Amino acid sequence: MNDVAVAGAEIVTGDVPRAGEPGEAPRGAAADKAAASRSLGTTSHKLWGGRFVGGPAPALEAVNRSIAIDFRLWPFDIRLSKAWAVALWNAGVLSLDESRRIEAGLDAVAERFSAGAAPLATDEDVHTMIDRLLHAEIGDVASKLHTGRSRNDQVSTATRLWCIDACDQLDAAVRGLQHVMVRQATQHQQSLMPSYTHMQRAQPVSIAHWMLSHFWPLDRDRARLAAAARSAGVLPLGSGAVAGCAFPISRVLLKGSLGFASVSKNSIDAVADRDFVAELLFSLSLLGAHLSRLAEDLILYGSSEFGFVRFGDAYTTGSSMMPQKRNPDALELARASGARMLGDLTSLLATIKGLPSGYNKDLQEDKRALFDAVDGILLVLPAVAGTLDELTFDTARMAAAISSTMMATDLADYLVGKGITFREAHATVGAMVRKAEELGVELHALPLGTFEAAHTAFGSDVHDALAARASVDRREVEGGTGPRAVRTQLEAAVSTLAQGGEVPRGNELDLRAD
């Protein structure tokens, strides 16, 4: 991941700096105004407008202006613009000197962004701002850069590059949480706790087994993020506005220079396709749901009624009224993130479902949902990892929550081992449970005579079947909670984390021959 890509995809909340605020490089202010004036004969620097007599209404400019959202695409727009300058040279549209001047100018523009360059009121979007700054750096030769391309294929390309980079960041953040899960699971392979179905105590499991039950959904999330990155790795640049480029641009060379895996097959589809955004948002929706389920478990387990875990100080807050409170705010916000991710996905799907073919301005809203979802989940993941890392398990209390009645299935299995059908064994044990409830005791408290009266297959070893440790140890089937099975899970978890998160895609090539 190059430095420019990191800077562009860094998740920073807040408004884009406005003109006149600190950070704008003073050396280009006069040149900016001059370039804007040369461009359209006015103070505007729009990339369109020649067929219009007057300017747009202020209300239209307000709703149409997207730079507050798409500003973060600047590193990717500069990357693709440099590749486009080389492609125009290869196609004979630009001279070698013009191409190199444009590339050098774009590098200078990138430096100005890094130094804090802020939009002007006339900058409709980040593409307009880059064009304005490029004119300020190199003059009228900058006007040749837009030859053969449209903002339609330009913004799609920049957004795809941003998504690929974001998937790398997301994968790293998910892996960070998984590492914490593996550490906690490793420490608690022998500690037992109740498992739950229908929020009722079910059967004993190891704490490690429960912890890994949240690891594997995240592993599937990583696979979906990798698939979303591959889906984004299709180059739309060269599709123009809708019909393709009229100049002999080599899209294969563009693909290689920008690191895409393939080239779009149809120009109409290429400029309108936002499937890759939807796939990423779907992946984040499932990730948000998985984080919500983990958070809900931990919130319940941290309550006074359960008392299974104790939260630390760094990721909890207090009450403004009740001094005794320790609130798991990070987990509660993680639980809410599932709804936020789903809302962003629904927003995008509802936007694209009724659009006609080709590009429509509705698609400008894709980045609002995309950036919100990625920003949100990248805030949540480290907070959940930190909460889990500093919490402690009250293993004694968790073990004490296991009752012998939870081994009712083991008791039925005991009878099966004596040659009884499971249906008969199930009915017999069910009657035993009812008897214990009537007497107000657990199964292990029933005398041997009561077992023998219930079924002749019960022997003097019947109480051994009601031991929690024995119940766990018997479940060595692959994926079970038995000690060897859990060790196998842990080895698999460590192995999948060791594979890293690099997404296979096209190689980035340097096409310039010096």
Order of alpha helices (4+ residues) and beta strands (2+ residues): alpha-alpha-alpha-alpha-alpha-alpha-alpha-alpha-beta-beta-alpha-beta-alpha-beta-alpha-alpha-beta-alpha-alpha-beta-alpha-alpha-alpha-alpha-alpha-alpha
